[in-house]
């Protein structure tokens, strides 16, 4: 099925939901390819979104593009047509979800060294990468008891949901992943390179580099979830799912559940950790200022700054205005 056909199928399957007043379509996409003229690519993308109300973040590097954007169904449909008209993005395969208001408050198109940062410029999914596993085949793969299943996401993402029996590296950022592999896998078991390994992440992009890295250092039997958790939650019915909890997303929705529904987490402004309704009952939780994760690590000056910012947000709400730190509708 072509990328456009997949999108039309998404619209058809979710027609009732998309007709809800104010609903936004959230589109996540990435592609590894050689960007020969980064400025020209940036200008092309700017021209596509210039006169729209679509918001989000697009990263461009020599190795490709990585983005999450959100807008109305009509504007997103037009934007996708224009993206697919670019020679380098003609086969772009986005992932789709929903939001009841735009989870971003502006549009950013930025040039970076990497579209996902592992810190090893020699690692390239265009040169070598693991085996892609479609969501429909993922359950069978991870049912293998001899499989080493690794969640490549950051610890705060893993804290609210993951697959059954997945190993959590407890990393703070993706740059730490190679060191974790060497310290906790190879050094502890020199024969581990012969083991069957499967990895997953939010949208698939980190796994492109993590599998590329493992293959480059001698791992042979390496797999990853094509389209990431987002595509799995879109394709696999809840009663057949091996996913537990919610999936952290990098916008103001904070998390989504099966069928791409809005999750039940908010984000602590101070430390960016996801927090539940129960977490908000903790004695260290102060709206906009602290939570039980960061209360003892932030100092008085920081707490005072967060407190003042929260006052400004509340004043903006009373005036029916949108503060810079809030997602606009």
Phi and psi in degrees as a GROMACS rama.xvg file:
@    title "Ramachandran Plot"
@    xaxis  label "Phi"
@    yaxis  label "Psi"
@TYPE xy
-72.6842  159.927  UNK-2
-55.3843  -40.5431  UNK-3
-66.7021  -40.0651  UNK-4
-63.5269  -38.8932  UNK-5
-61.2199  -40.8961  UNK-6
-67.0009  -44.4024  UNK-7
-62.9196  -35.9727  UNK-8
-65.5599  -40.78  UNK-9
-59.7898  -44.8249  UNK-10
-63.0321  -40.9611  UNK-11
-67.2645  -43.3749  UNK-12
-68.0985  -24.7789  UNK-13
-118.702  29.7582  UNK-14
-56.6366  -46.8602  UNK-15
-63.0956  -43.6919  UNK-16
-64.8803  -39.9054  UNK-17
-70.6979  -17.8252  UNK-18
-86.752  -2.25734  UNK-19
-66.7998  133.913  UNK-20
-57.8568  126.44  UNK-21
86.867  -5.61676  UNK-22
-64.1826  140.81  UNK-23
-116.85  146.102  UNK-24
-94.9658  126.184  UNK-25
-102.93  126.97  UNK-26
-119.914  121.084  UNK-27
-112.277  132.141  UNK-28
-152.206  155.679  UNK-29
-154.017  159.888  UNK-30
-157.128  132.711  UNK-31
-91.4712  120.603  UNK-32
-161.717  163.49  UNK-33
-78.0219  114.504  UNK-34
-92.3043  102.086  UNK-35
-74.294  -33.9022  UNK-36
-129.507  95.4189  UNK-37
-64.6776  -41.3317  UNK-38
-63.3003  -41.6475  UNK-39
-63.9664  -40.4823  UNK-40
-64.5271  -42.783  UNK-41
-61.0984  -43.2421  UNK-42
-66.0338  -37.3458  UNK-43
-62.3585  -43.7696  UNK-44
-69.3808  -39.0649  UNK-45
-61.0058  -38.892  UNK-46
-66.7421  -31.8109  UNK-47
-67.6616  -38.9885  UNK-48
-103.331  -0.46456  UNK-49
-54.9707  -48.9178  UNK-50
-104.104  27.9674  UNK-51
-115.847  169.39  UNK-52
-99.7759  11.5244  UNK-53
-66.7435  137.941  UNK-54
-127.032  161.436  UNK-55
150.6  -162.101  UNK-56
-133.906  131.172  UNK-57
-123.861  125.548  UNK-58
-106.785  136.709  UNK-59
-125.322  133.882  UNK-60
-142.206  174.663  UNK-61
-60.173  -24.1636  UNK-62
-88.904  -7.65469  UNK-63
146.58  -155.485  UNK-64
-131.509  153.519  UNK-65
-147.595  128.11  UNK-66
-152.763  155.253  UNK-67
-138.141  125.742  UNK-68
-133.024  162.294  UNK-69
-148.925  144.508  UNK-70
-174.764  -172.901  UNK-71
-69.7253  159.84  UNK-72
-56.2905  -43.6122  UNK-73
-65.5392  -45.1285  UNK-74
-69.2297  -39.2432  UNK-75
-63.0162  -40.4724  UNK-76
-60.5978  -43.6887  UNK-77
-66.2248  -43.8519  UNK-78
-62.1911  -41.7889  UNK-79
-63.0261  -41.0357  UNK-80
-57.6191  -41.9753  UNK-81
-70.215  -37.7112  UNK-82
-63.8805  -44.8872  UNK-83
-68.5209  -17.113  UNK-84
-79.3185  -14.6414  UNK-85
-76.6536  132.599  UNK-86
-54.5866  -40.0526  UNK-87
-75.5011  -16.5437  UNK-88
-119.145  15.0367  UNK-89
-60.4743  -28.1729  UNK-90
-106.722  19.5839  UNK-91
-59.4733  130.949  UNK-92
-116.518  87.5781  UNK-93
-74.1155  163.953  UNK-94
-111.474  143.679  UNK-95
-121.282  145.844  UNK-96
-152.709  -171.249  UNK-97
-126.054  161.67  UNK-98
-151.807  142.857  UNK-99
-81.482  -9.64634  UNK-100
-149.928  161.871  UNK-101
-64.3732  121.24  UNK-102
-76.3668  -1.46793  UNK-103
-118.777  155.787  UNK-104
-114.565  4.52199  UNK-105
-166.127  171.729  UNK-106
-106.235  127.882  UNK-107
-126.49  128.361  UNK-108
-124.015  101.662  UNK-109
-116.296  148.947  UNK-110
-96.9768  129.947  UNK-111
-131.624  168.597  UNK-112
-73.3933  -37.4397  UNK-113
-136.811  147.796  UNK-114
-82.1922  -17.8  UNK-115
-145.857  124.711  UNK-116
-90.7682  111.233  UNK-117
-110.026  -16.4737  UNK-118
81.7799  13.039  UNK-119
-125.611  93.4807  UNK-120
-60.6666  -20.7889  UNK-121
-77.3059  -15.4006  UNK-122
-80.9742  121.606  UNK-123
-142.702  118.597  UNK-124
-62.4493  -17.3766  UNK-125
-73.4536  -23.6026  UNK-126
-90.7077  -45.4951  UNK-127
-154.141  139.184  UNK-128
-156.09  161.682  UNK-129
-74.377  -179.25  UNK-130
-81.3251  131  UNK-131
-80.2625  135.37  UNK-132
-121.352  121.11  UNK-133
-69.0989  150.993  UNK-134
-52.0848  -36.3263  UNK-135
-65.3328  -20.5863  UNK-136
-107.231  -2.42519  UNK-137
-65.903  -42.6526  UNK-138
-58.9085  -41.5499  UNK-139
-64.6322  -41.7123  UNK-140
-62.562  -49.0769  UNK-141
-79.8206  -1.20907  UNK-142
-79.6573  -11.2064  UNK-143
-68.4722  115.298  UNK-144
-67.5282  -19.2287  UNK-145
-90.3141  -1.46235  UNK-146
-78.6163  140.722  UNK-147
-96.853  108.798  UNK-148
-101.337  122.754  UNK-149
-122.808  128.577  UNK-150
-88.7822  114.36  UNK-151
-88.3292  5.45427  UNK-152
-83.9262  170.809  UNK-153
-70.4195  156.527  UNK-154
-57.9728  -39.3863  UNK-155
-67.4138  -25.7527  UNK-156
-73.2899  -45.1242  UNK-157
-63.9584  -28.1815  UNK-158
-61.084  -21.9576  UNK-159
-109.108  -0.498515  UNK-160
170.938  148.292  UNK-161
-167.568  177.472  UNK-162
-82.403  153.806  UNK-163
-54.7133  134.241  UNK-164
66.2332  16.8192  UNK-165
-79.435  142.323  UNK-166
-84.1551  129.501  UNK-167
-100.503  114.656  UNK-168
-69.8329  -11.8829  UNK-169
57.0233  46.2264  UNK-170
-97.7718  150.416  UNK-171
-87.4233  -26.8911  UNK-172
-155.086  163.918  UNK-173
-64.5417  -24.5828  UNK-174
-58.5046  -27.4468  UNK-175
-78.1864  -11.8315  UNK-176
-60.8925  -49.8181  UNK-177
-56.9289  -42.4221  UNK-178
-64.7367  -39.0535  UNK-179
-62.2903  -42.0341  UNK-180
-59.4261  -47.2722  UNK-181
-67.3646  -42.239  UNK-182
-76.1881  -41.958  UNK-183
-103.156  -14.2773  UNK-184
-112.081  -65.3768  UNK-185
-65.4039  -46.7086  UNK-186
-65.9946  -29.1773  UNK-187
-87.3781  -24.1342  UNK-188
-149.639  92.018  UNK-189
-58.1434  -21.2433  UNK-190
-88.5002  0.650517  UNK-191
-66.0533  -20.1533  UNK-192
-65.0272  -16.742  UNK-193
-88.4197  -4.59521  UNK-194
-84.7795  150.08  UNK-195
-75.078  125.913  UNK-196
-125.341  136.223  UNK-197
-129.277  141.218  UNK-198
-133.616  158.305  UNK-199
-148.994  159.123  UNK-200
-151.472  -170.332  UNK-201
-63.9963  -56.5839  UNK-202
-119.828  -0.633979  UNK-203
107.97  -18.9164  UNK-204
-70.4217  -40.287  UNK-205
-65.9929  -33.241  UNK-206
-70.5442  -26.892  UNK-207
-57.7323  -45.7339  UNK-208
-80.0408  -34.8148  UNK-209
-68.2394  -39.0626  UNK-210
-70.7037  -36.6544  UNK-211
-60.9603  -41.2332  UNK-212
-64.8324  -48.2672  UNK-213
-60.6255  -41.8183  UNK-214
-64.1181  -36.4043  UNK-215
-69.4529  -22.4444  UNK-216
-105.196  12.5107  UNK-217
110.099  -1.55759  UNK-218
-69.4486  135.063  UNK-219
-98.9004  -47.9126  UNK-220
-103.197  83.4645  UNK-221
-123.252  133.974  UNK-222
-132.481  158.238  UNK-223
-150.737  156.033  UNK-224
-74.0613  113.417  UNK-225
-67.9498  126.106  UNK-226
84.1304  -5.34963  UNK-227
68.2294  -169.544  UNK-228
-60.0365  -37.1324  UNK-229
-58.8625  -44.8019  UNK-230
-69.9542  -35.7206  UNK-231
-62.1682  -46.7755  UNK-232
-66.6448  -26.1693  UNK-233
-76.1354  -39.0229  UNK-234
-92.6839  -32.7061  UNK-235
-98.201  123.768  UNK-236
-60.477  148.629  UNK-237
-58.2921  -36.8943  UNK-238
-73.2704  -8.13332  UNK-239
-110.741  -0.372492  UNK-240
-81.0197  147.167  UNK-241
-106.86  11.8136  UNK-242
-86.7962  134.944  UNK-243
-116.169  128.819  UNK-244
92.2177  -152.049  UNK-245
-113.849  162.852  UNK-246
-107.105  120.433  UNK-247
-67.1683  135.47  UNK-248
-126.426  149.987  UNK-249
-89.1296  56.3965  UNK-250
-154.31  -171.533  UNK-251
-76.3452  -1.03306  UNK-252
-75.1371  -28.0653  UNK-253
72.4264  -49.0833  UNK-254
-150.657  156.501  UNK-255
-133.495  156.988  UNK-256
-114.715  -166.114  UNK-257
-58.8983  152.275  UNK-258
63.5309  16.4417  UNK-259
63.3361  25.1501  UNK-260
-76.369  154.066  UNK-261
-61.0085  132.441  UNK-262
-78.8428  -170.899  UNK-263
-115.126  31.8382  UNK-264
-117.914  150.474  UNK-265
-114.234  -179.209  UNK-266
-122.294  134.658  UNK-267
-73.1225  122.613  UNK-268
-62.4463  -34.8565  UNK-269
-69.2324  -45.6076  UNK-270
-117.586  -4.55479  UNK-271
69.7523  11.5909  UNK-272
-77.5285  143.828  UNK-273
-70.5484  138.953  UNK-274
-131.108  140.289  UNK-275
-94.6834  177.529  UNK-276
-62.0217  -36.5247  UNK-277
-66.9128  -40.3131  UNK-278
-59.997  -32.6025  UNK-279
-72.5055  -12.1454  UNK-280
-88.1927  -7.65857  UNK-281
-66.751  146.779  UNK-282
-63.2123  -22.5224  UNK-283
-89.3121  -3.59792  UNK-284
-82.6712  125.032  UNK-285
-132.499  121.543  UNK-286
-51.7281  122.837  UNK-287
77.8031  -2.13124  UNK-288
-121.261  -43.372  UNK-289
-165.389  164.605  UNK-290
-142.594  -179.175  UNK-291
-67.4879  -17.0241  UNK-292
-75.4721  -33.8325  UNK-293
-122.303  -4.31354  UNK-294
-53.2986  -42.2309  UNK-295
-87.4534  -6.30064  UNK-296
-104.139  -20.0968  UNK-297
-90.8505  144.1  UNK-298
-91.462  177.061  UNK-299
-61.7037  -41.0287  UNK-300
-61.9183  -42.4897  UNK-301
-65.4556  -46.8368  UNK-302
-59.9152  -38.9499  UNK-303
-65.1403  -39.3177  UNK-304
-65.5399  -43.7947  UNK-305
-63.2117  -38.5271  UNK-306
-63.8149  -42.8235  UNK-307
-65.8243  -39.2295  UNK-308
-63.0001  -41.5772  UNK-309
-62.4095  -35.9999  UNK-310
-62.1043  -40.0862  UNK-311
-66.7039  -37.071  UNK-312
-63.6624  -45.286  UNK-313
-63.6418  -39.4848  UNK-314
-64.2028  -39.0193  UNK-315
-64.3738  -38.63  UNK-316
-63.7373  -42.6513  UNK-317
-63.289  -31.8579  UNK-318
-88.8744  2.16252  UNK-319
60.6993  38.0099  UNK-320
-113.149  161.188  UNK-321
-102.232  122.19  UNK-322
-79.0312  153.243  UNK-323
-57.1091  -26.8955  UNK-324
-89.6425  2.99722  UNK-325
-109.778  149.244  UNK-326
-75.9361  131.711  UNK-327
-82.4626  158.519  UNK-328
